[in-house]
Amino acid sequence: MTPKLLPDQTFYPSPTMAMQAPPETLAYVALLNPDPTASDALAVLDVDPASPGYGAQIARVEMPGIGDELHHFGWNACSSCLCPYSPHPHMQRRYLVVPGMRSSRIYILDTAPEPRQPRLVKVIEADEVIRKTGYSRPHTAHCGPDGIYINALGDAAGNGPGGIFVLDPESFEIKGRWERDRGPQHLAYDFWWHLGHDTMITSEWGTPNMIEAGANPELLLNGKYGNAVHIWDLNKRRHLQKLDLGPEYQMVLELRPAHNPTETYGFVGVVTSLKDLSASVWMWNREGSNGNGTWRIRKVIDIPAEPADADDLPPLLKGFGAVPPFVTDINLSLDDRFLYVSCWGTGELKQFDVSDPFSPVETGSVKLGGMVRRQAHPARPGQPLNGGPQMVEISRDGKRVYLTNSLYRTWDDQFYPDGIRGWLAKVEVTPNGGIRLSDNGLLDFDNMRPHQVHLEGGDASSDSYCFAGGA
């Protein structure tokens, strides 16, 4: 008897329907080993409050390679498989695609039949990635309607340009480089899309040789890191427009487009300003109609640096007398209402109401860690924390936010020279605005440093949607 090919029950046509899904019970976390001669890992956490093991690490998959620098990862398939122009409803959200950002390996982990204990089923070695794409240092993986898209920071020698390549979502064979016409794009970092408008957005950080030894003061002060966002024709795979923020604004990182597929706006975080060490969030949008409008970008949030004693600052910052916010991640709730902004330098997570994306309003804040403040968690008031809110993940229903504190090994060591001691914190969200640290929501990782978190069944940064409504 032929089995029925039914859509994965974690796929939803619209963000509205995804918000009504059952809450997550598991979280997957990429763990960096600060020893570059040792193995990284993927941890599985029990996040079900009804479980006797709530808040504990229940499994850990050690990678067979060394020096991988696990950073971001993603699913092989998600709700974009339901898009009508490239439907793959028979796919399953089953495999985790886990790139090693420094080693250029890619690990494939199977979460079936036991999601609590994923199994490593395939390793794509660096030489295959480089041979088939010309790229190295894979960074972010997103499941698209027709494949798994992965961006890479540079070429085989660690220079530019970086770009995007595609994997087959079932065989995990590398299909090749994505770009047909890259135009002026050279630096690469994040990417996302407006599927309903056939548009991809990409951002800029730096080539591997610009970042792997830490932040380079000469490059930074001369405005050589990324300062632009790029607009692409997703179907034709060609560059359309460069949105330049100006050389003052350095390191244009995480992209968060509106989840509502009828909208053509989104937010991007900028790490620092050369003028005053402030950080910022910018909003892009398309002005015009019938798909022929011009894309524009403007700054909508400014976060100032905080005065600090030079003795409390890492060497790179002592001459400035201030601690920068260092916005290293942002995330947008599925209803497009709340934007979360992590300030890894000052040790703060900010919540903004972006119902009007042109005029965000700050509605909440929690402080934890920080280069100078070292704010303790209320559950352990006597334990100063280092690192700060860095990677941000939001549950589908928008009621919970998960934070981790490691950025990138060499940058961790540069800005927190006493070493990052890894932690994950859970934040509770008040429905109409406001956030608080969960009383029992702090987990230590011993000598490992946590980076990206993804949640069972999807989260605010896992999926893209092709339909706006649905109940």
JOQUICOR-V408829 format. One record per backbone hydrogen bond with DSSP energy under -1.0 kcal/mol. NH is the residue of the N-H (numbers start at 0). CO is the residue of the C=O. If there is no record, write none. Layout:
<<NH | CO> <NH | CO>>
//
This chain:
<<5 | 3> <10 | 7> <17 | 13> <18 | 14> <20 | 17> <26 | 44> <27 | 453> <28 | 42> <29 | 451> <30 | 40> <31 | 448> <37 | 34> <40 | 30> <41 | 60> <42 | 28> <43 | 58> <44 | 26> <45 | 55> <46 | 24> <50 | 47> <53 | 50> <54 | 45> <55 | 52> <57 | 43> <58 | 43> <60 | 41> <62 | 39> <66 | 37> <73 | 96> <75 | 94> <80 | 77> <81 | 78> <82 | 79> <85 | 82> <87 | 80> <90 | 87> <93 | 91> <95 | 108> <96 | 73> <97 | 106> <99 | 104> <100 | 68> <101 | 67> <102 | 67> <103 | 99> <105 | 123> <106 | 97> <107 | 121> <108 | 95> <109 | 118> <110 | 93> <116 | 113> <118 | 109> <120 | 107> <121 | 107> <123 | 105> <128 | 124> <129 | 125> <130 | 126> <131 | 127> <132 | 128> <133 | 129> <135 | 153> <138 | 150> <141 | 148> <143 | 146> <147 | 166> <148 | 141> <149 | 164> <150 | 139> <151 | 162> <152 | 136> <153 | 135> <154 | 158> <157 | 154> <161 | 185> <162 | 151> <164 | 149> <165 | 175> <166 | 147> <167 | 172> <171 | 167> <174 | 165> <177 | 163> <179 | 236> <180 | 236> <184 | 181> <188 | 202> <191 | 200> <193 | 198> <196 | 193> <197 | 194> <198 | 193> <199 | 231> <200 | 191> <201 | 229> <202 | 189> <208 | 157> <209 | 206> <211 | 207> <213 | 210> <219 | 215> <220 | 216> <221 | 217> <222 | 219> <223 | 218> <225 | 204> <228 | 242> <229 | 201> <230 | 240> <231 | 199> <232 | 237> <233 | 197> <236 | 232> <237 | 232> <238 | 180> <239 | 230> <240 | 230> <242 | 228> <244 | 226> <248 | 245> <249 | 271> <250 | 225> <251 | 203> <252 | 268> <255 | 266> <257 | 264> <262 | 259> <265 | 283> <266 | 255> <267 | 281> <268 | 253> <269 | 279> <270 | 250> <271 | 249> <272 | 277> <273 | 247> <276 | 272> <278 | 302> <279 | 269> <280 | 300> <281 | 267> <282 | 297> <283 | 265> <284 | 295> <285 | 263> <286 | 293> <291 | 288> <293 | 286> <295 | 284> <297 | 282> <299 | 280> <300 | 280> <302 | 278> <305 | 322> <307 | 320> <311 | 308> <312 | 309> <316 | 313> <319 | 316> <322 | 305> <330 | 339> <332 | 337> <335 | 332> <338 | 351> <339 | 330> <340 | 349> <341 | 328> <342 | 347> <343 | 325> <344 | 324> <346 | 342> <347 | 342> <348 | 365> <349 | 340> <350 | 363> <351 | 338> <352 | 360> <353 | 336> <358 | 355> <360 | 352> <362 | 350> <363 | 350> <365 | 348> <367 | 346> <368 | 374> <369 | 386> <370 | 344> <374 | 368> <379 | 376> <382 | 379> <389 | 403> <392 | 401> <394 | 399> <397 | 394> <400 | 426> <401 | 392> <402 | 424> <403 | 390> <405 | 449> <411 | 407> <412 | 408> <413 | 409> <414 | 410> <415 | 411> <418 | 415> <423 | 442> <424 | 402> <425 | 440> <426 | 400> <427 | 435> <428 | 398> <429 | 433> <432 | 429> <435 | 427> <437 | 425> <440 | 437> <442 | 423> <444 | 421> <447 | 444> <448 | 31> <450 | 29> <451 | 70> <453 | 27> <455 | 25> <457 | 454> <459 | 393> <461 | 458> <466 | 12>>
//
